[in-house]
Amino acid sequence: MTSIEIHVDRSGVGNNYSFLAIDAMPNYIDTALPPAPADYHIWKYKAIYRLKDERVGHWSDEVSVVAVQS
């Protein structure tokens, strides 16, 4: 595969994914600002492999992270 396509759901209401990035290097870092201090959200991510400009295979399992500002 040449890259992965990453989608994110920051809505907190479920299955509201939007395109985030296409990444060809390991260890992608999401640079979105976290929520306001003393608040948190659960952000969900999913990805699919790409070969050149085409999606290949199936979407990954969903990964959830807690986004909080310290």
PQR file with spaces between the fields and no chain letter, atoms N, CA, C, O and H, PARSE charges and radii, in Angstrom:
ATOM       1  N    MET     1       0.835   -1.172    0.000 -0.4000 1.5000
ATOM       2  CA   MET     1       0.000    0.000    0.000 -0.0000 2.0000
ATOM       3  C    MET     1       0.883    1.239    0.000  0.5500 1.7000
ATOM       4  O    MET     1       2.018    1.203    0.476 -0.5500 1.4000
ATOM       5  N    THR     2       0.363    2.317   -0.528 -0.4000 1.5000
ATOM       6  CA   THR     2       1.163    3.536   -0.612 -0.0000 2.0000
ATOM       7  C    THR     2       0.816    4.559    0.474  0.5500 1.7000
ATOM       8  O    THR     2       1.604    5.467    0.741 -0.5500 1.4000
ATOM       9  H    THR     2      -0.559    2.345   -0.914  0.4000 1.0000
ATOM      10  N    SER     3      -0.363    4.418    1.104 -0.4000 1.5000
ATOM      11  CA   SER     3      -0.775    5.372    2.140 -0.0000 2.0000
ATOM      12  C    SER     3      -2.006    4.844    2.859  0.5500 1.7000
ATOM      13  O    SER     3      -2.532    3.780    2.532 -0.5500 1.4000
ATOM      14  H    SER     3      -1.003    3.681    0.887  0.4000 1.0000
ATOM      15  N    ILE     4      -2.458    5.619    3.855 -0.4000 1.5000
ATOM      16  CA   ILE     4      -3.750    5.337    4.489 -0.0000 2.0000
ATOM      17  C    ILE     4      -4.581    6.618    4.460  0.5500 1.7000
ATOM      18  O    ILE     4      -4.056    7.731    4.500 -0.5500 1.4000
ATOM      19  H    ILE     4      -2.031    6.483    4.120  0.4000 1.0000
ATOM      20  N    GLU     5      -5.874    6.421    4.388 -0.4000 1.5000
ATOM      21  CA   GLU     5      -6.838    7.532    4.440 -0.0000 2.0000
ATOM      22  C    GLU     5      -7.469    7.492    5.821  0.5500 1.7000
ATOM      23  O    GLU     5      -7.995    6.459    6.236 -0.5500 1.4000
ATOM      24  H    GLU     5      -6.301    5.518    4.356  0.4000 1.0000
ATOM      25  N    ILE     6      -7.421    8.606    6.530 -0.4000 1.5000
ATOM      26  CA   ILE     6      -7.894    8.668    7.907 -0.0000 2.0000
ATOM      27  C    ILE     6      -9.119    9.570    7.993  0.5500 1.7000
ATOM      28  O    ILE     6      -9.146   10.666    7.433 -0.5500 1.4000
ATOM      29  H    ILE     6      -6.994    9.445    6.193  0.4000 1.0000
ATOM      30  N    HIS     7     -10.135    9.081    8.709 -0.4000 1.5000
ATOM      31  CA   HIS     7     -11.342    9.868    8.973 -0.0000 2.0000
ATOM      32  C    HIS     7     -11.507   10.000   10.482  0.5500 1.7000
ATOM      33  O    HIS     7     -11.073    9.128   11.235 -0.5500 1.4000
ATOM      34  H    HIS     7     -10.113    8.191    9.163  0.4000 1.0000
ATOM      35  N    VAL     8     -12.135   11.088   10.924 -0.4000 1.5000
ATOM      36  CA   VAL     8     -12.310   11.352   12.347 -0.0000 2.0000
ATOM      37  C    VAL     8     -13.756   11.763   12.621  0.5500 1.7000
ATOM      38  O    VAL     8     -14.412   12.390   11.789 -0.5500 1.4000
ATOM      39  H    VAL     8     -12.487   11.796   10.312  0.4000 1.0000
ATOM      40  N    ASP     9     -14.229   11.396   13.805 -0.4000 1.5000
ATOM      41  CA   ASP     9     -15.547   11.824   14.295 -0.0000 2.0000
ATOM      42  C    ASP     9     -15.317   12.545   15.619  0.5500 1.7000
ATOM      43  O    ASP     9     -14.988   11.919   16.626 -0.5500 1.4000
ATOM      44  H    ASP     9     -13.696   10.887   14.481  0.4000 1.0000
ATOM      45  N    ARG    10     -15.489   13.846   15.609 -0.4000 1.5000
ATOM      46  CA   ARG    10     -15.322   14.652   16.832 -0.0000 2.0000
ATOM      47  C    ARG    10     -16.667   15.135   17.375  0.5500 1.7000
ATOM      48  O    ARG    10     -16.704   15.959   18.289 -0.5500 1.4000
ATOM      49  H    ARG    10     -15.756   14.355   14.791  0.4000 1.0000
ATOM      50  N    SER    11     -17.749   14.638   16.831 -0.4000 1.5000
ATOM      51  CA   SER    11     -19.083   15.144   17.183 -0.0000 2.0000
ATOM      52  C    SER    11     -19.561   14.676   18.543  0.5500 1.7000
ATOM      53  O    SER    11     -20.317   15.383   19.210 -0.5500 1.4000
ATOM      54  H    SER    11     -17.719   13.969   16.089  0.4000 1.0000
ATOM      55  N    GLY    12     -19.133   13.499   18.963 -0.4000 1.5000
ATOM      56  CA   GLY    12     -19.607   12.950   20.228 -0.0000 2.0000
ATOM      57  C    GLY    12     -20.983   12.322   20.135  0.5500 1.7000
ATOM      58  O    GLY    12     -21.488   11.812   21.136 -0.5500 1.4000
ATOM      59  H    GLY    12     -18.519   12.925   18.421  0.4000 1.0000
ATOM      60  N    VAL    13     -21.609   12.341   18.959 -0.4000 1.5000
ATOM      61  CA   VAL    13     -22.932   11.742   18.811 -0.0000 2.0000
ATOM      62  C    VAL    13     -22.895   10.476   17.966  0.5500 1.7000
ATOM      63  O    VAL    13     -23.935    9.855   17.746 -0.5500 1.4000
ATOM      64  H    VAL    13     -21.199   12.755   18.146  0.4000 1.0000
ATOM      65  N    GLY    14     -21.737   10.090   17.497 -0.4000 1.5000
ATOM      66  CA   GLY    14     -21.575    8.811   16.811 -0.0000 2.0000
ATOM      67  C    GLY    14     -21.747    8.842   15.312  0.5500 1.7000
ATOM      68  O    GLY    14     -22.667    9.470   14.789 -0.5500 1.4000
ATOM      69  H    GLY    14     -20.892   10.594   17.675  0.4000 1.0000
ATOM      70  N    ASN    15     -20.855    8.161   14.632 -0.4000 1.5000
ATOM      71  CA   ASN    15     -20.884    7.960   13.179 -0.0000 2.0000
ATOM      72  C    ASN    15     -21.080    9.236   12.368  0.5500 1.7000
ATOM      73  O    ASN    15     -21.872    9.275   11.427 -0.5500 1.4000
ATOM      74  H    ASN    15     -20.107    7.652   15.057  0.4000 1.0000
ATOM      75  N    ASN    16     -20.364   10.255   12.741 -0.4000 1.5000
ATOM      76  CA   ASN    16     -20.366   11.503   11.994 -0.0000 2.0000
ATOM      77  C    ASN    16     -18.940   11.758   11.494  0.5500 1.7000
ATOM      78  O    ASN    16     -18.341   12.793   11.786 -0.5500 1.4000
ATOM      79  H    ASN    16     -19.720   10.223   13.506  0.4000 1.0000
ATOM      80  N    TYR    17     -18.419   10.806   10.747 -0.4000 1.5000
ATOM      81  CA   TYR    17     -17.033   10.854   10.291 -0.0000 2.0000
ATOM      82  C    TYR    17     -16.843   11.850    9.154  0.5500 1.7000
ATOM      83  O    TYR    17     -17.715   12.039    8.306 -0.5500 1.4000
ATOM      84  H    TYR    17     -18.906    9.966   10.510  0.4000 1.0000
ATOM      85  N    SER    18     -15.676   12.477    9.168 -0.4000 1.5000
ATOM      86  CA   SER    18     -15.273   13.354    8.069 -0.0000 2.0000
ATOM      87  C    SER    18     -13.804   13.083    7.749  0.5500 1.7000
ATOM      88  O    SER    18     -13.049   12.583    8.583 -0.5500 1.4000
ATOM      89  H    SER    18     -14.968   12.324    9.856  0.4000 1.0000
ATOM      90  N    PHE    19     -13.428   13.421    6.538 -0.4000 1.5000
ATOM      91  CA   PHE    19     -12.060   13.204    6.082 -0.0000 2.0000
ATOM      92  C    PHE    19     -11.085   13.994    6.951  0.5500 1.7000
ATOM      93  O    PHE    19     -11.325   15.161    7.262 -0.5500 1.4000
ATOM      94  H    PHE    19     -14.042   13.827    5.860  0.4000 1.0000
ATOM      95  N    LEU    20      -9.985   13.351    7.338 -0.4000 1.5000
ATOM      96  CA   LEU    20      -8.947   14.018    8.115 -0.0000 2.0000
ATOM      97  C    LEU    20      -7.661   14.170    7.307  0.5500 1.7000
ATOM      98  O    LEU    20      -7.121   15.271    7.203 -0.5500 1.4000
ATOM      99  H    LEU    20      -9.790   12.403    7.085  0.4000 1.0000
ATOM     100  N    ALA    21      -7.168   13.069    6.735 -0.4000 1.5000
ATOM     101  CA   ALA    21      -5.880   13.157    6.027 -0.0000 2.0000
ATOM     102  C    ALA    21      -5.612   11.888    5.239  0.5500 1.7000
ATOM     103  O    ALA    21      -6.211   10.839    5.476 -0.5500 1.4000
ATOM     104  H    ALA    21      -7.606   12.174    6.820  0.4000 1.0000
ATOM     105  N    ILE    22      -4.691   12.020    4.296 -0.4000 1.5000
ATOM     106  CA   ILE    22      -4.074   10.871    3.653 -0.0000 2.0000
ATOM     107  C    ILE    22      -2.616   10.926    4.068  0.5500 1.7000
ATOM     108  O    ILE    22      -1.942   11.937    3.868 -0.5500 1.4000
ATOM     109  H    ILE    22      -4.204   12.872    4.104  0.4000 1.0000
ATOM     110  N    ASP    23      -2.129    9.828    4.649 -0.4000 1.5000
ATOM     111  CA   ASP    23      -0.798    9.824    5.220 -0.0000 2.0000
ATOM     112  C    ASP    23       0.028    8.686    4.640  0.5500 1.7000
ATOM     113  O    ASP    23      -0.433    7.546    4.569 -0.5500 1.4000
ATOM     114  H    ASP    23      -2.677    9.007    4.810  0.4000 1.0000
ATOM     115  N    ALA    24       1.245    9.002    4.228 -0.4000 1.5000
ATOM     116  CA   ALA    24       2.139    7.996    3.653 -0.0000 2.0000
ATOM     117  C    ALA    24       3.278    7.636    4.608  0.5500 1.7000
ATOM     118  O    ALA    24       4.103    6.782    4.286 -0.5500 1.4000
ATOM     119  H    ALA    24       1.619    9.927    4.287  0.4000 1.0000
ATOM     120  N    MET    25       3.332    8.268    5.762 -0.4000 1.5000
ATOM     121  CA   MET    25       4.383    7.998    6.744 -0.0000 2.0000
ATOM     122  C    MET    25       3.741    7.495    8.037  0.5500 1.7000
ATOM     123  O    MET    25       2.648    7.939    8.388 -0.5500 1.4000
ATOM     124  H    MET    25       2.661    8.962    6.024  0.4000 1.0000
ATOM     125  N    PRO    26       4.399    6.580    8.749 -0.5600 1.5000
ATOM     126  CA   PRO    26       3.838    6.081   10.016  0.2800 2.0000
ATOM     127  C    PRO    26       3.710    7.186   11.073  0.5500 1.7000
ATOM     128  O    PRO    26       4.374    8.220   11.001 -0.5500 1.4000
ATOM     129  N    ASN    27       2.852    6.938   12.037 -0.4000 1.5000
ATOM     130  CA   ASN    27       2.689    7.788   13.221 -0.0000 2.0000
ATOM     131  C    ASN    27       2.110    9.164   12.919  0.5500 1.7000
ATOM     132  O    ASN    27       2.687   10.181   13.302 -0.5500 1.4000
ATOM     133  H    ASN    27       2.312    6.098   12.095  0.4000 1.0000
ATOM     134  N    TYR    28       0.987    9.197   12.244 -0.4000 1.5000
ATOM     135  CA   TYR    28       0.296   10.456   11.944 -0.0000 2.0000
ATOM     136  C    TYR    28      -0.081   11.152   13.253  0.5500 1.7000
ATOM     137  O    TYR    28      -0.506   10.493   14.202 -0.5500 1.4000
ATOM     138  H    TYR    28       0.517    8.371   11.932  0.4000 1.0000
ATOM     139  N    ILE    29       0.070   12.470   13.311 -0.4000 1.5000
ATOM     140  CA   ILE    29      -0.309   13.263   14.484 -0.0000 2.0000
ATOM     141  C    ILE    29      -1.438   14.207   14.100  0.5500 1.7000
ATOM     142  O    ILE    29      -1.300   15.027   13.193 -0.5500 1.4000
ATOM     143  H    ILE    29       0.415   13.006   12.540  0.4000 1.0000
ATOM     144  N    ASP    30      -2.553   14.079   14.801 -0.4000 1.5000
ATOM     145  CA   ASP    30      -3.700   14.977   14.598 -0.0000 2.0000
ATOM     146  C    ASP    30      -3.382   16.297   15.294  0.5500 1.7000
ATOM     147  O    ASP    30      -3.165   16.325   16.506 -0.5500 1.4000
ATOM     148  H    ASP    30      -2.665   13.413   15.538  0.4000 1.0000
ATOM     149  N    THR    31      -3.356   17.377   14.543 -0.4000 1.5000
ATOM     150  CA   THR    31      -2.973   18.674   15.103 -0.0000 2.0000
ATOM     151  C    THR    31      -4.163   19.543   15.510  0.5500 1.7000
ATOM     152  O    THR    31      -3.989   20.723   15.816 -0.5500 1.4000
ATOM     153  H    THR    31      -3.532   17.355   13.559  0.4000 1.0000
ATOM     154  N    ALA    32      -5.360   18.977   15.517 -0.4000 1.5000
ATOM     155  CA   ALA    32      -6.547   19.742   15.941 -0.0000 2.0000
ATOM     156  C    ALA    32      -6.409   20.140   17.408  0.5500 1.7000
ATOM     157  O    ALA    32      -5.880   19.384   18.223 -0.5500 1.4000
ATOM     158  H    ALA    32      -5.502   18.019   15.269  0.4000 1.0000
ATOM     159  N    LEU    33      -6.887   21.324   17.726 -0.4000 1.5000
ATOM     160  CA   LEU    33      -6.840   21.778   19.110 -0.0000 2.0000
ATOM     161  C    LEU    33      -7.827   20.986   19.957  0.5500 1.7000
ATOM     162  O    LEU    33      -8.957   20.750   19.530 -0.5500 1.4000
ATOM     163  H    LEU    33      -7.317   21.938   17.064  0.4000 1.0000
ATOM     164  N    PRO    34      -7.417   20.575   21.147 -0.5600 1.5000
ATOM     165  CA   PRO    34      -8.342   19.862   22.029  0.2800 2.0000
ATOM     166  C    PRO    34      -9.395   20.814   22.581  0.5500 1.7000
ATOM     167  O    PRO    34      -9.265   22.032   22.456 -0.5500 1.4000
ATOM     168  N    PRO    35     -10.432   20.261   23.187 -0.5600 1.5000
ATOM     169  CA   PRO    35     -11.483   21.106   23.766  0.2800 2.0000
ATOM     170  C    PRO    35     -10.935   22.010   24.874  0.5500 1.7000
ATOM     171  O    PRO    35      -9.796   21.858   25.317 -0.5500 1.4000
ATOM     172  N    ALA    36     -11.757   22.933   25.297 -0.4000 1.5000
ATOM     173  CA   ALA    36     -11.375   23.883   26.351 -0.0000 2.0000
ATOM     174  C    ALA    36     -10.933   23.144   27.613  0.5500 1.7000
ATOM     175  O    ALA    36     -11.367   22.020   27.865 -0.5500 1.4000
ATOM     176  H    ALA    36     -12.681   23.057   24.937  0.4000 1.0000
ATOM     177  N    PRO    37     -10.055   23.790   28.415 -0.5600 1.5000
ATOM     178  CA   PRO    37      -9.632   23.162   29.675  0.2800 2.0000
ATOM     179  C    PRO    37     -10.829   22.774   30.534  0.5500 1.7000
ATOM     180  O    PRO    37     -11.870   23.430   30.518 -0.5500 1.4000
ATOM     181  N    ALA    38     -10.656   21.705   31.273 -0.4000 1.5000
ATOM     182  CA   ALA    38     -11.690   21.154   32.159 -0.0000 2.0000
ATOM     183  C    ALA    38     -12.850   20.539   31.386  0.5500 1.7000
ATOM     184  O    ALA    38     -13.871   20.200   31.984 -0.5500 1.4000
ATOM     185  H    ALA    38      -9.810   21.172   31.286  0.4000 1.0000
ATOM     186  N    ASP    39     -12.716   20.389   30.085 -0.4000 1.5000
ATOM     187  CA   ASP    39     -13.733   19.743   29.258 -0.0000 2.0000
ATOM     188  C    ASP    39     -13.028   18.633   28.485  0.5500 1.7000
ATOM     189  O    ASP    39     -11.821   18.709   28.253 -0.5500 1.4000
ATOM     190  H    ASP    39     -11.886   20.665   29.599  0.4000 1.0000
ATOM     191  N    TYR    40     -13.754   17.628   28.094 -0.4000 1.5000
ATOM     192  CA   TYR    40     -13.148   16.566   27.299 -0.0000 2.0000
ATOM     193  C    TYR    40     -14.153   16.047   26.290  0.5500 1.7000
ATOM     194  O    TYR    40     -15.361   16.217   26.452 -0.5500 1.4000
ATOM     195  H    TYR    40     -14.735   17.566   28.282  0.4000 1.0000
ATOM     196  N    HIS    41     -13.649   15.422   25.261 -0.4000 1.5000
ATOM     197  CA   HIS    41     -14.477   14.803   24.242 -0.0000 2.0000
ATOM     198  C    HIS    41     -13.846   13.482   23.851  0.5500 1.7000
ATOM     199  O    HIS    41     -12.643   13.283   24.020 -0.5500 1.4000
ATOM     200  H    HIS    41     -12.668   15.283   25.129  0.4000 1.0000
ATOM     201  N    ILE    42     -14.647   12.600   23.340 -0.4000 1.5000
ATOM     202  CA   ILE    42     -14.127   11.357   22.798 -0.0000 2.0000
ATOM     203  C    ILE    42     -14.101   11.507   21.287  0.5500 1.7000
ATOM     204  O    ILE    42     -15.137   11.683   20.646 -0.5500 1.4000
ATOM     205  H    ILE    42     -15.624   12.762   23.203  0.4000 1.0000
ATOM     206  N    TRP    43     -12.909   11.434   20.733 -0.4000 1.5000
ATOM     207  CA   TRP    43     -12.724   11.499   19.295 -0.0000 2.0000
ATOM     208  C    TRP    43     -12.516   10.086   18.780  0.5500 1.7000
ATOM     209  O    TRP    43     -11.784    9.300   19.382 -0.5500 1.4000
ATOM     210  H    TRP    43     -12.067   11.291   21.254  0.4000 1.0000
ATOM     211  N    LYS    44     -13.158    9.766   17.669 -0.4000 1.5000
ATOM     212  CA   LYS    44     -13.043    8.425   17.085 -0.0000 2.0000
ATOM     213  C    LYS    44     -12.376    8.523   15.717  0.5500 1.7000
ATOM     214  O    LYS    44     -12.615    9.461   14.956 -0.5500 1.4000
ATOM     215  H    LYS    44     -13.753   10.404   17.180  0.4000 1.0000
ATOM     216  N    TYR    45     -11.547    7.550   15.428 -0.4000 1.5000
ATOM     217  CA   TYR    45     -10.813    7.505   14.164 -0.0000 2.0000
ATOM     218  C    TYR    45     -11.032    6.164   13.485  0.5500 1.7000
ATOM     219  O    TYR    45     -11.262    5.146   14.138 -0.5500 1.4000
ATOM     220  H    TYR    45     -11.353    6.788   16.046  0.4000 1.0000
ATOM     221  N    LYS    46     -10.955    6.185   12.159 -0.4000 1.5000
ATOM     222  CA   LYS    46     -10.922    4.952   11.382 -0.0000 2.0000
ATOM     223  C    LYS    46     -10.081    5.229   10.140  0.5500 1.7000
ATOM     224  O    LYS    46      -9.915    6.378    9.731 -0.5500 1.4000
ATOM     225  H    LYS    46     -10.768    7.011   11.628  0.4000 1.0000
ATOM     226  N    ALA    47      -9.555    4.164    9.548 -0.4000 1.5000
ATOM     227  CA   ALA    47      -8.657    4.335    8.402 -0.0000 2.0000
ATOM     228  C    ALA    47      -8.862    3.208    7.401  0.5500 1.7000
ATOM     229  O    ALA    47      -9.418    2.158    7.721 -0.5500 1.4000
ATOM     230  H    ALA    47      -9.690    3.230    9.879  0.4000 1.0000
ATOM     231  N    ILE    48      -8.399    3.454    6.181 -0.4000 1.5000
ATOM     232  CA   ILE    48      -8.438    2.450    5.129 -0.0000 2.0000
ATOM     233  C    ILE    48      -7.166    2.608    4.302  0.5500 1.7000
ATOM     234  O    ILE    48      -6.694    3.721    4.068 -0.5500 1.4000
ATOM     235  H    ILE    48      -7.947    4.307    5.920  0.4000 1.0000
ATOM     236  N    TYR    49      -6.623    1.481    3.868 -0.4000 1.5000
ATOM     237  CA   TYR    49      -5.431    1.525    3.021 -0.0000 2.0000
ATOM     238  C    TYR    49      -5.751    2.127    1.668  0.5500 1.7000
ATOM     239  O    TYR    49      -6.885    2.072    1.194 -0.5500 1.4000
ATOM     240  H    TYR    49      -7.006    0.577    4.058  0.4000 1.0000
ATOM     241  N    ARG    50      -4.715    2.709    1.050 -0.4000 1.5000
ATOM     242  CA   ARG    50      -4.832    3.240   -0.305 -0.0000 2.0000
ATOM     243  C    ARG    50      -3.672    2.700   -1.134  0.5500 1.7000
ATOM     244  O    ARG    50      -2.547    2.580   -0.649 -0.5500 1.4000
ATOM     245  H    ARG    50      -3.793    2.754    1.435  0.4000 1.0000
ATOM     246  N    LEU    51      -3.961    2.385   -2.364 -0.4000 1.5000
ATOM     247  CA   LEU    51      -2.943    2.021   -3.332 -0.0000 2.0000
ATOM     248  C    LEU    51      -3.051    3.041   -4.448  0.5500 1.7000
ATOM     249  O    LEU    51      -4.004    3.036   -5.227 -0.5500 1.4000
ATOM     250  H    LEU    51      -4.875    2.484   -2.758  0.4000 1.0000
ATOM     251  N    LYS    52      -2.059    3.915   -4.513 -0.4000 1.5000
ATOM     252  CA   LYS    52      -2.085    5.075   -5.408 -0.0000 2.0000
ATOM     253  C    LYS    52      -3.298    5.927   -5.039  0.5500 1.7000
ATOM     254  O    LYS    52      -3.318    6.496   -3.948 -0.5500 1.4000
ATOM     255  H    LYS    52      -1.285    3.919   -3.881  0.4000 1.0000
ATOM     256  N    ASP    53      -4.305    6.038   -5.898 -0.4000 1.5000
ATOM     257  CA   ASP    53      -5.460    6.897   -5.590 -0.0000 2.0000
ATOM     258  C    ASP    53      -6.732    6.119   -5.286  0.5500 1.7000
ATOM     259  O    ASP    53      -7.820    6.695   -5.310 -0.5500 1.4000
ATOM     260  H    ASP    53      -4.289    5.576   -6.784  0.4000 1.0000
ATOM     261  N    GLU    54      -6.624    4.840   -5.004 -0.4000 1.5000
ATOM     262  CA   GLU    54      -7.805    4.001   -4.781 -0.0000 2.0000
ATOM     263  C    GLU    54      -7.805    3.412   -3.377  0.5500 1.7000
ATOM     264  O    GLU    54      -6.759    3.003   -2.873 -0.5500 1.4000
ATOM     265  H    GLU    54      -5.740    4.372   -4.984  0.4000 1.0000
ATOM     266  N    ARG    55      -8.971    3.366   -2.746 -0.4000 1.5000
ATOM     267  CA   ARG    55      -9.118    2.662   -1.471 -0.0000 2.0000
ATOM     268  C    ARG    55      -8.994    1.169   -1.709  0.5500 1.7000
ATOM     269  O    ARG    55      -9.468    0.639   -2.714 -0.5500 1.4000
ATOM     270  H    ARG    55      -9.821    3.697   -3.156  0.4000 1.0000
ATOM     271  N    VAL    56      -8.344    0.498   -0.758 -0.4000 1.5000
ATOM     272  CA   VAL    56      -8.127   -0.944   -0.874 -0.0000 2.0000
ATOM     273  C    VAL    56      -8.514   -1.605    0.440  0.5500 1.7000
ATOM     274  O    VAL    56      -8.114   -1.143    1.509 -0.5500 1.4000
ATOM     275  H    VAL    56      -7.959    0.929    0.059  0.4000 1.0000
ATOM     276  N    GLY    57      -9.279   -2.670    0.370 -0.4000 1.5000
ATOM     277  CA   GLY    57      -9.640   -3.413    1.578 -0.0000 2.0000
ATOM     278  C    GLY    57     -10.861   -2.852    2.275  0.5500 1.7000
ATOM     279  O    GLY    57     -11.745   -2.260    1.656 -0.5500 1.4000
ATOM     280  H    GLY    57      -9.604   -3.045   -0.498  0.4000 1.0000
ATOM     281  N    HIS    58     -10.885   -3.056    3.588 -0.4000 1.5000
ATOM     282  CA   HIS    58     -12.021   -2.646    4.413 -0.0000 2.0000
ATOM     283  C    HIS    58     -11.575   -1.584    5.411  0.5500 1.7000
ATOM     284  O    HIS    58     -10.391   -1.472    5.729 -0.5500 1.4000
ATOM     285  H    HIS    58     -10.167   -3.537    4.092  0.4000 1.0000
ATOM     286  N    TRP    59     -12.531   -0.812    5.896 -0.4000 1.5000
ATOM     287  CA   TRP    59     -12.243    0.175    6.929 -0.0000 2.0000
ATOM     288  C    TRP    59     -11.741   -0.540    8.184  0.5500 1.7000
ATOM     289  O    TRP    59     -12.187   -1.642    8.504 -0.5500 1.4000
ATOM     290  H    TRP    59     -13.492   -0.903    5.638  0.4000 1.0000
ATOM     291  N    SER    60     -10.818    0.096    8.882 -0.4000 1.5000
ATOM     292  CA   SER    60     -10.300   -0.442   10.144 -0.0000 2.0000
ATOM     293  C    SER    60     -11.393   -0.430   11.200  0.5500 1.7000
ATOM     294  O    SER    60     -12.460    0.153   11.011 -0.5500 1.4000
ATOM     295  H    SER    60     -10.456    0.991    8.623  0.4000 1.0000
ATOM     296  N    ASP    61     -11.104   -1.083   12.305 -0.4000 1.5000
ATOM     297  CA   ASP    61     -11.948   -0.924   13.472 -0.0000 2.0000
ATOM     298  C    ASP    61     -11.824    0.518   13.953  0.5500 1.7000
ATOM     299  O    ASP    61     -10.835    1.196   13.677 -0.5500 1.4000
ATOM     300  H    ASP    61     -10.237   -1.558   12.458  0.4000 1.0000
ATOM     301  N    GLU    62     -12.832    0.969   14.669 -0.4000 1.5000
ATOM     302  CA   GLU    62     -12.842    2.316   15.213 -0.0000 2.0000
ATOM     303  C    GLU    62     -11.897    2.377   16.415  0.5500 1.7000
ATOM     304  O    GLU    62     -11.849    1.451   17.225 -0.5500 1.4000
ATOM     305  H    GLU    62     -13.635    0.418   14.893  0.4000 1.0000
ATOM     306  N    VAL    63     -11.151    3.473   16.521 -0.4000 1.5000
ATOM     307  CA   VAL    63     -10.270    3.711   17.672 -0.0000 2.0000
ATOM     308  C    VAL    63     -10.752    4.979   18.347  0.5500 1.7000
ATOM     309  O    VAL    63     -10.926    6.005   17.689 -0.5500 1.4000
ATOM     310  H    VAL    63     -11.190    4.225   15.863  0.4000 1.0000
ATOM     311  N    SER    64     -10.970    4.921   19.654 -0.4000 1.5000
ATOM     312  CA   SER    64     -11.448    6.089   20.410 -0.0000 2.0000
ATOM     313  C    SER    64     -10.338    6.615   21.322  0.5500 1.7000
ATOM     314  O    SER    64      -9.606    5.844   21.942 -0.5500 1.4000
ATOM     315  H    SER    64     -10.828    4.088   20.189  0.4000 1.0000
ATOM     316  N    VAL    65     -10.230    7.934   21.389 -0.4000 1.5000
ATOM     317  CA   VAL    65      -9.278    8.587   22.317 -0.0000 2.0000
ATOM     318  C    VAL    65     -10.007    9.687   23.051  0.5500 1.7000
ATOM     319  O    VAL    65     -10.940   10.289   22.521 -0.5500 1.4000
ATOM     320  H    VAL    65     -10.824    8.561   20.885  0.4000 1.0000
ATOM     321  N    VAL    66      -9.578    9.948   24.278 -0.4000 1.5000
ATOM     322  CA   VAL    66     -10.132   11.049   25.043 -0.0000 2.0000
ATOM     323  C    VAL    66      -9.271   12.275   24.765  0.5500 1.7000
ATOM     324  O    VAL    66      -8.065   12.264   25.013 -0.5500 1.4000
ATOM     325  H    VAL    66      -8.819    9.458   24.709  0.4000 1.0000
ATOM     326  N    ALA    67      -9.894   13.333   24.249 -0.4000 1.5000
ATOM     327  CA   ALA    67      -9.189   14.573   23.951 -0.0000 2.0000
ATOM     328  C    ALA    67      -9.470   15.564   25.071  0.5500 1.7000
ATOM     329  O    ALA    67     -10.618   15.927   25.330 -0.5500 1.4000
ATOM     330  H    ALA    67     -10.874   13.342   24.047  0.4000 1.0000
ATOM     331  N    VAL    68      -8.404   15.992   25.728 -0.4000 1.5000
ATOM     332  CA   VAL    68      -8.543   16.918   26.851 -0.0000 2.0000
ATOM     333  C    VAL    68      -7.332   17.847   26.871  0.5500 1.7000
ATOM     334  O    VAL    68      -6.223   17.437   26.530 -0.5500 1.4000
ATOM     335  H    VAL    68      -7.472   15.698   25.518  0.4000 1.0000
ATOM     336  N    GLN    69      -7.543   19.063   27.259 -0.4000 1.5000
ATOM     337  CA   GLN    69      -6.463   20.034   27.378 -0.0000 2.0000
ATOM     338  C    GLN    69      -6.010   20.062   28.827  0.5500 1.7000
ATOM     339  O    GLN    69      -6.838   20.095   29.737 -0.5500 1.4000
ATOM     340  H    GLN    69      -8.444   19.397   27.536  0.4000 1.0000
ATOM     341  N    SER    70      -4.715   20.049   29.045 -0.4000 1.5000
ATOM     342  CA   SER    70      -4.234   20.027   30.436 -0.0000 2.0000
ATOM     343  C    SER    70      -3.903   21.414   30.931  0.5500 1.7000
ATOM     344  O    SER    70      -3.485   21.577   32.077 -0.5500 1.4000
ATOM     345  H    SER    70      -4.042   20.022   28.306  0.4000 1.0000
